[in-house]
């Protein structure tokens, strides 16, 4: 008896421990949704998995999509991929697209509608060094500006509309990196603040940014699109996705370094991205993503300005009514009377 009793007590204790562990496991399962309880949502990115999309990745890492019952998949884009085509084909429920490409697709009859925008204004800017600043239209006169070759005509028109005597401005094609500005070959460089601007700042240079939006060229960056049919059939799912996405972008704006680390170490764990560069990008883009009524918002009046400018430039062949192109109701429902979703 004295030898078998301890064994029995151990057996009882082991059984109780196992039962307790099973109970705790059941509680954890009840608290956290199983993968099969989540709804899969495919999102087509317009470019590679970099920090401009960091709010989506942060939303996934922080559990915001899971809270909304969503299991998201973010598919990389590229130069040969049009996000809107993936949406209209049904390969993705939604995605993001360039202003011009989206509006051209809508003009051609595609069943697309803009429901938000990552960037409240495009990060395309004229960058100058602080000791030779270009911060207003009058600063352009007598200066040499490097600008992407395919956009020089539009840029020149924008300067003329601001009253700049463009005969006094020398505009040359921009290289892929801002070396022309660093070496003093040009006074201003046209590129993305979130890319070339981050590169300049990492070199220890003080940079001024004059965004094209502030030069009378209204634009959004990474317009979020879906189809009208999707809104009718999957409205609640789209609202849930936008809710989690808005939380993700609010979070990365508040935690740029941590958000950049998610992009570099988790999303692109095989390498290829520099953490310091992505941290600089996250800091720079925060002001471009934030909006007075909340992140991801899109405005009908501003979209009409974009449409009118593209019609005037001949990029669109005829007028479009922005009210037919934009649906603000989903994000209105996401935010309600608030401008933020995170405390």
Legacy VTK file of the C-alpha trace (Angstrom):
# vtk DataFile Version 3.0
C-alpha trace
ASCII
DATASET POLYDATA
POINTS 343 float
0.000 0.000 0.000
2.736 2.442 0.891
4.327 2.052 -2.563
1.183 2.101 -4.678
-0.540 5.069 -2.970
1.977 7.644 -4.157
1.623 6.287 -7.681
-2.152 6.684 -7.468
-1.779 10.235 -6.130
0.606 11.029 -9.005
-1.833 9.570 -11.511
-4.675 11.652 -10.097
-2.482 14.778 -10.125
-1.432 14.120 -13.717
-5.033 13.684 -14.801
-6.048 16.892 -13.043
-3.175 18.769 -14.640
-4.134 17.471 -18.062
-7.744 18.475 -17.507
-6.688 21.946 -16.397
-4.479 22.346 -19.464
-7.321 21.188 -21.697
-9.660 23.671 -20.049
-7.215 26.533 -20.497
-6.757 25.534 -24.119
-10.513 25.564 -24.619
-10.725 29.050 -23.074
-7.971 30.312 -25.345
-9.722 28.802 -28.334
-12.954 30.512 -27.362
-11.182 33.867 -26.967
-9.349 33.742 -30.270
-11.132 33.033 -33.558
-10.002 29.935 -35.378
-8.534 30.411 -38.845
-11.552 28.699 -40.377
-13.812 31.321 -38.758
-12.039 34.163 -40.564
-13.104 35.417 -43.970
-10.345 35.505 -46.571
-9.877 38.851 -48.329
-7.486 39.281 -51.250
-5.988 42.742 -51.722
-3.948 43.639 -54.817
-1.128 46.069 -54.123
-0.127 48.410 -56.927
3.563 47.917 -56.159
5.970 45.857 -54.081
5.580 45.149 -50.368
7.253 48.299 -49.076
6.545 50.805 -46.321
3.960 52.845 -48.232
1.734 49.815 -47.626
2.972 49.449 -44.063
-0.401 50.272 -42.541
-1.854 47.117 -44.062
1.001 44.980 -42.778
0.882 46.621 -39.344
-2.855 46.008 -39.216
-2.199 42.327 -39.843
0.665 42.112 -37.328
-1.293 43.947 -34.625
-4.333 41.718 -35.052
-6.707 44.396 -36.331
-7.918 42.263 -39.259
-8.416 39.249 -37.013
-10.522 41.411 -34.707
-12.731 42.163 -37.708
-12.950 38.471 -38.655
-10.664 38.815 -41.675
-7.715 36.787 -42.928
-6.061 39.162 -45.452
-3.717 38.310 -48.294
-1.719 41.169 -49.819
-0.405 40.365 -53.278
2.569 42.283 -54.635
2.120 44.399 -57.726
4.662 45.367 -60.333
5.250 47.188 -63.578
3.256 44.604 -65.555
0.339 44.335 -63.119
-2.665 46.641 -63.057
-4.378 46.385 -59.703
-7.746 47.412 -61.110
-7.690 44.476 -63.539
-7.206 42.052 -60.663
-10.227 43.613 -58.971
-12.527 43.540 -61.997
-11.486 39.966 -62.803
-12.428 38.848 -59.300
-8.883 37.814 -58.368
-8.963 40.462 -55.615
-11.841 41.982 -53.683
-10.118 45.344 -53.687
-6.747 46.967 -54.325
-5.077 50.312 -54.893
-4.373 52.102 -58.137
-2.869 55.241 -59.635
-5.308 58.154 -60.142
-4.816 58.292 -63.885
-4.948 54.556 -64.535
-8.094 54.235 -62.448
-9.899 57.105 -64.149
-8.918 55.885 -67.607
-10.314 52.460 -66.754
-13.565 53.984 -65.503
-13.795 56.131 -68.627
-13.479 52.986 -70.720
-16.508 51.509 -68.952
-15.000 49.428 -66.149
-17.225 48.873 -63.098
-14.831 50.522 -60.627
-15.290 52.947 -57.757
-12.809 54.657 -55.434
-13.564 54.057 -51.759
-10.433 55.518 -50.116
-6.824 56.561 -50.607
-3.633 55.707 -48.725
-2.033 59.095 -49.418
-4.156 62.202 -48.984
-1.788 63.818 -51.443
0.778 62.171 -53.663
4.325 62.035 -52.274
5.586 63.417 -55.608
7.479 66.610 -54.764
10.171 69.035 -55.784
13.004 68.482 -53.331
15.594 71.149 -52.621
18.356 71.564 -50.094
17.577 73.931 -47.245
20.511 76.227 -48.069
18.987 76.787 -51.542
15.271 76.278 -50.891
12.380 76.019 -53.312
9.310 76.395 -51.158
7.000 78.540 -53.305
6.295 79.100 -57.019
8.387 82.280 -57.217
11.439 80.327 -56.066
11.549 78.440 -59.377
12.585 81.396 -61.529
16.222 81.202 -62.533
16.538 77.651 -61.220
17.393 74.332 -62.850
15.004 71.514 -62.036
15.371 67.790 -62.699
12.005 66.156 -63.346
10.881 62.757 -64.720
10.859 63.010 -68.488
7.298 61.728 -68.955
5.873 64.404 -66.658
7.756 67.515 -67.780
4.848 68.854 -69.870
2.413 68.605 -66.949
4.964 70.101 -64.561
5.598 73.035 -66.906
1.852 73.672 -67.180
1.545 73.633 -63.402
4.287 76.244 -63.053
2.667 78.452 -65.684
-0.674 78.179 -63.885
1.081 79.449 -60.756
2.349 82.506 -62.655
5.926 81.305 -63.057
7.808 82.607 -66.107
8.948 79.194 -67.316
11.349 80.778 -69.822
13.547 81.454 -66.796
13.380 77.849 -65.582
15.608 75.135 -66.992
13.985 71.700 -66.761
16.108 68.596 -67.405
15.264 64.875 -67.186
15.704 63.465 -63.696
17.910 60.501 -63.010
16.708 57.526 -61.013
18.322 58.886 -57.851
18.798 62.460 -56.573
22.546 62.644 -57.249
21.952 65.666 -59.500
20.713 67.586 -56.465
23.474 66.400 -54.143
26.236 67.383 -56.578
24.697 70.786 -57.324
23.893 70.074 -60.972
20.297 71.113 -60.291
18.549 73.291 -57.719
15.510 71.073 -57.407
14.754 67.403 -57.996
11.337 65.969 -58.800
10.719 62.601 -57.170
8.985 60.876 -54.312
9.549 62.228 -50.836
9.030 58.725 -49.524
11.818 57.307 -51.711
14.405 59.810 -52.959
13.582 62.140 -50.071
14.292 59.406 -47.548
17.592 58.709 -49.326
18.620 62.355 -49.076
17.747 62.610 -45.405
19.759 59.478 -44.624
22.774 61.237 -46.114
22.386 63.822 -43.383
21.051 66.502 -45.735
18.347 68.971 -44.765
15.622 68.800 -47.382
12.645 71.019 -48.215
9.631 69.500 -49.971
7.203 71.309 -52.256
4.518 68.814 -53.175
2.868 68.940 -56.577
-0.462 68.999 -54.779
0.615 72.359 -53.350
1.484 73.564 -56.847
-2.090 73.146 -58.010
-1.757 69.562 -59.263
-4.305 67.777 -57.051
-3.686 64.102 -56.542
-4.161 61.150 -54.280
-1.686 58.334 -53.861
-2.664 54.664 -53.939
-6.413 55.076 -54.437
-8.297 52.133 -52.933
-10.708 50.644 -55.470
-13.327 47.950 -55.737
-16.340 47.327 -57.969
-19.878 48.568 -57.477
-21.000 44.946 -57.486
-18.623 44.211 -54.602
-20.042 47.109 -52.590
-23.567 45.797 -53.105
-22.684 42.181 -52.315
-19.890 42.545 -49.736
-20.501 45.902 -48.079
-20.064 44.695 -44.494
-16.863 42.851 -45.393
-15.425 45.934 -47.092
-16.286 48.080 -44.075
-14.581 45.570 -41.788
-11.483 45.566 -43.998
-11.351 49.375 -44.099
-11.795 49.522 -40.325
-8.773 47.293 -39.749
-6.772 49.117 -42.430
-7.509 52.516 -40.923
-6.357 51.255 -37.536
-3.202 49.903 -39.172
-2.341 53.233 -40.773
-3.076 55.141 -37.589
-0.791 52.719 -35.768
2.145 53.002 -38.180
1.845 56.797 -38.210
2.219 56.699 -34.431
4.949 54.015 -34.499
6.980 54.605 -37.705
10.115 52.756 -36.574
8.183 49.723 -35.337
6.083 49.727 -38.514
9.173 49.845 -40.716
10.609 46.909 -38.783
7.473 44.876 -39.541
7.898 45.592 -43.253
11.627 44.809 -43.296
11.869 41.896 -40.871
8.509 40.162 -41.203
6.976 40.998 -44.573
10.298 41.012 -46.467
12.273 38.663 -44.248
14.345 37.369 -47.184
16.069 40.761 -47.405
16.275 43.534 -49.962
15.072 46.440 -47.830
17.202 48.686 -45.635
15.700 49.321 -42.209
17.043 52.872 -41.861
15.599 53.826 -45.259
12.209 52.336 -44.455
12.172 54.097 -41.076
12.813 57.411 -42.833
10.055 56.614 -45.323
7.596 55.849 -42.519
8.369 59.162 -40.813
8.057 61.206 -44.020
4.835 59.577 -45.207
2.962 60.067 -41.930
1.996 63.663 -42.758
0.898 62.629 -46.264
-1.307 59.823 -44.941
-2.923 61.717 -42.072
-6.059 63.681 -42.914
-8.319 66.110 -41.051
-11.228 63.662 -41.058
-9.217 60.455 -40.661
-6.798 58.259 -42.573
-7.716 56.680 -45.917
-10.388 59.315 -46.598
-11.208 60.470 -50.111
-13.105 63.585 -51.164
-15.480 63.958 -54.108
-14.565 67.604 -54.736
-10.847 66.887 -54.867
-11.400 63.924 -57.181
-13.359 66.239 -59.473
-10.347 68.575 -59.547
-8.142 65.645 -60.515
-10.559 64.638 -63.265
-10.788 68.184 -64.634
-6.993 68.542 -64.703
-6.609 65.267 -66.611
-9.302 66.320 -69.084
-7.543 69.647 -69.629
-4.253 67.833 -70.201
-5.903 65.505 -72.718
-5.245 62.417 -70.604
-8.989 61.821 -70.310
-11.038 62.320 -73.437
-14.160 63.617 -71.745
-15.507 64.789 -68.403
-16.424 62.388 -65.614
-18.623 63.186 -62.635
-16.613 62.490 -59.495
-19.841 61.645 -57.650
-20.072 58.607 -59.950
-16.425 57.692 -59.357
-16.157 58.016 -55.552
-18.117 56.322 -52.767
-17.372 57.891 -49.375
-20.137 56.057 -47.523
-18.047 53.090 -46.409
-15.420 55.153 -44.601
-18.188 57.422 -43.282
-19.580 54.325 -41.614
-16.124 53.283 -40.393
-15.415 56.585 -38.637
-18.890 57.827 -37.758
-18.490 61.159 -35.968
-14.861 60.466 -35.058
-11.608 61.171 -36.896
-9.666 58.334 -35.261
-10.226 54.702 -34.358
-7.379 54.200 -31.904
-7.184 55.825 -28.487
LINES 1 344
343 0 1 2 3 4 5 6 7 8 9 10 11 12 13 14 15 16 17 18 19 20 21 22 23 24 25 26 27 28 29 30 31 32 33 34 35 36 37 38 39 40 41 42 43 44 45 46 47 48 49 50 51 52 53 54 55 56 57 58 59 60 61 62 63 64 65 66 67 68 69 70 71 72 73 74 75 76 77 78 79 80 81 82 83 84 85 86 87 88 89 90 91 92 93 94 95 96 97 98 99 100 101 102 103 104 105 106 107 108 109 110 111 112 113 114 115 116 117 118 119 120 121 122 123 124 125 126 127 128 129 130 131 132 133 134 135 136 137 138 139 140 141 142 143 144 145 146 147 148 149 150 151 152 153 154 155 156 157 158 159 160 161 162 163 164 165 166 167 168 169 170 171 172 173 174 175 176 177 178 179 180 181 182 183 184 185 186 187 188 189 190 191 192 193 194 195 196 197 198 199 200 201 202 203 204 205 206 207 208 209 210 211 212 213 214 215 216 217 218 219 220 221 222 223 224 225 226 227 228 229 230 231 232 233 234 235 236 237 238 239 240 241 242 243 244 245 246 247 248 249 250 251 252 253 254 255 256 257 258 259 260 261 262 263 264 265 266 267 268 269 270 271 272 273 274 275 276 277 278 279 280 281 282 283 284 285 286 287 288 289 290 291 292 293 294 295 296 297 298 299 300 301 302 303 304 305 306 307 308 309 310 311 312 313 314 315 316 317 318 319 320 321 322 323 324 325 326 327 328 329 330 331 332 333 334 335 336 337 338 339 340 341 342
